[in-house]
Amino acid sequence: MSLISAAKPNRTAGGFGRVVTTPTFGPLVVLIAFCAVFSVTTRTFWAAGNLSLVVQQSVIVGTLAIGQTMIILTAGIDLANGGIAVLGTIIAGRLVAQEQNPALSLLFALVLCTCFGLTAGLLVSRLMLPPFIVTLGLLGIITAITRLVAQGGAFPVTDDLLSWTGNAFAVGDTSITYGMIIMFCLYLLVWYLLTQTAWGRHVYAIGNNREAARLVGIPVQTRLLSVYTFAGLLYGIAAWLALGRIPNADPNALQNGNLDSITAVVIGGTSLFGGRGSLWGTLIGTLIVAVLRNGLTLTGIDPLWQDLVTGILVISAVALDQMSRRRQR
Amino acid sequence: MSTEVKTKPSLPPRGTVVLEAHGIVKRYGHVTALAGTDLELRAGEVLAIVGDNGAGKSTLIKVLCGAVVPDAGKVLLDGKPVHFRSPLDARRLGIETVYQDLAVAPALDIATNLFLGREVRRSGPLGSWFRLLDKGRMRREAQWEMDELKFHLPSIDSAVEKLSGGQRQGVAVARAAIFARRLVIMDEPTAALGVRESGQVLNLIRTIRDRGLPVILISHDMPHVFEVADRIQIMRLGRRAALTTPQRHTMPEVVAIMTGAARGDEPVPDSNQAGG
């Protein structure tokens, strides 16, 4: 029985082998390495206040990246997520500036963001258009709508509800914002959906082999629609987090939200070809970029180097993904 | 949608007719793919369908698994007429199909692939409200079924992409065998495989038959057909040209009937003589 002998190399890998092959292991090592380097090279990095700031700085991209991860897992991509979130902030900001009920304004912004997710989902699943083109087109449309609604201005947010996500409470020396808690809860929720429910397995299966998913009876179109719509809702929540972080609804904010979230997903070890990766990897990827920017700033290195190092990280992550895929073949 | 895989309805005794098709016609524009063909599958047998390209075997299979709706003719399952509008209809009645291109999700593990699209949730509120999967039960049942099928795999937790082509196709075949309650249709299951790997899949087909599920096997590969088939239906020009057994005709004779060089004779051989 040659099949049994073929099994042996796998079995000997054992517990540690399993840990090393876990997709989040690599990114976690990188994150710890960066933290260690900056803790040694600067005196200010490893302090409760600074670490809290790093996490605060990553809540918006971190939340956008949750939706991005789900979409990339289905072998799609979302170029419109930053645009949708900015539109959310502008809508909520303008409505409140016009003395509308803050709760209803926020709800309206959330519903609108969800509708844009739904639109992208309908175009991708029903018309079978490539996600890249759909979201590129939507980005243009949404950016134009944002400018039209903003009429060239920004809306300072003074309302307590809209900026609530920026409020903090202290645990020891660490200040924790409600926005951070919301982001972690969203990670937990989506991790649960992706790994503990049939829906999540279907998301992975669609990204892996869409035709096989259809043949085994998975409702591929419905699942894709649900992924894009849910992602839209997450972008709406990211808009709320953005208003808490900087209480000013600015049409020019988050210009790179789409690319930053893709960067976080890719550095986190999720494959752009779909079907492989983990949500915790994305959280680690988001933190890697935030730690890198914060640490390089603290060491006094020219900010231009931040983008350079991030770029190298992205290319290395994709190269690793490709190499491991080739080896498996 | 809890799926109980271990308890199957008792299968009819050997030799009873499970699936019949009479006078099936299917035209695509001016092309007649099926010109009134018949088919009869009995319990406990492997029925091979062979034929040259364009003889109508793929179309016939698509009719039987619900992918194509015929223009005329009737299909009977256990003697009752059925009308499949989609593959889902056929699947609901216990007919599973294995496709020639390996229909698996490579990055997912074997247990996940076996239960893909038919996931089992926990009982109670955890399953109904929180939609929590019962991974332990799916793993145990996957392992149990693989042992039952005598199909040995490295580990039920390893990703399908780490398996050989034959093992991958084995996963697809096992999935069909686990969930099929009436019969399994296999469309060229060994076409993408090497010699040794094909052997594994052919063994699996025999095991499925011996457990009582009848199998319809479509194949180009005459040696494979002669290795596992109890009866062979030879298609030619959209009709059943002959129904024979590996004992009655030799490979060259079957090929001659397929190509029209020899005349096929219709009498249906007694399936007891097919052995197995």
Boltz contact constraints between the chains, C-beta under 6 A:
constraints:
  - contact:
      token1: [A, 3]
      token2: [B, 152]
      max_distance: 6.0
  - contact:
      token1: [A, 4]
      token2: [B, 152]
      max_distance: 6.0
  - contact:
      token1: [A, 7]
      token2: [B, 154]
      max_distance: 6.0
  - contact:
      token1: [A, 10]
      token2: [B, 154]
      max_distance: 6.0
  - contact:
      token1: [A, 10]
      token2: [B, 158]
      max_distance: 6.0
  - contact:
      token1: [A, 196]
      token2: [B, 132]
      max_distance: 6.0
  - contact:
      token1: [A, 196]
      token2: [B, 133]
      max_distance: 6.0
  - contact:
      token1: [A, 197]
      token2: [B, 131]
      max_distance: 6.0
  - contact:
      token1: [A, 198]
      token2: [B, 119]
      max_distance: 6.0
  - contact:
      token1: [A, 205]
      token2: [B, 105]
      max_distance: 6.0
  - contact:
      token1: [A, 205]
      token2: [B, 116]
      max_distance: 6.0
  - contact:
      token1: [A, 208]
      token2: [B, 105]
      max_distance: 6.0
  - contact:
      token1: [A, 208]
      token2: [B, 106]
      max_distance: 6.0
  - contact:
      token1: [A, 208]
      token2: [B, 107]
      max_distance: 6.0
  - contact:
      token1: [A, 209]
      token2: [B, 105]
      max_distance: 6.0
  - contact:
      token1: [A, 212]
      token2: [B, 103]
      max_distance: 6.0
  - contact:
      token1: [A, 212]
      token2: [B, 104]
      max_distance: 6.0
  - contact:
      token1: [A, 212]
      token2: [B, 105]
      max_distance: 6.0
  - contact:
      token1: [A, 215]
      token2: [B, 103]
      max_distance: 6.0
  - contact:
      token1: [A, 216]
      token2: [B, 116]
      max_distance: 6.0
  - contact:
      token1: [A, 216]
      token2: [B, 117]
      max_distance: 6.0
  - contact:
      token1: [A, 217]
      token2: [B, 117]
      max_distance: 6.0
  - contact:
      token1: [A, 218]
      token2: [B, 117]
      max_distance: 6.0
  - contact:
      token1: [A, 275]
      token2: [B, 107]
      max_distance: 6.0
  - contact:
      token1: [A, 276]
      token2: [B, 107]
      max_distance: 6.0
  - contact:
      token1: [A, 328]
      token2: [B, 161]
      max_distance: 6.0
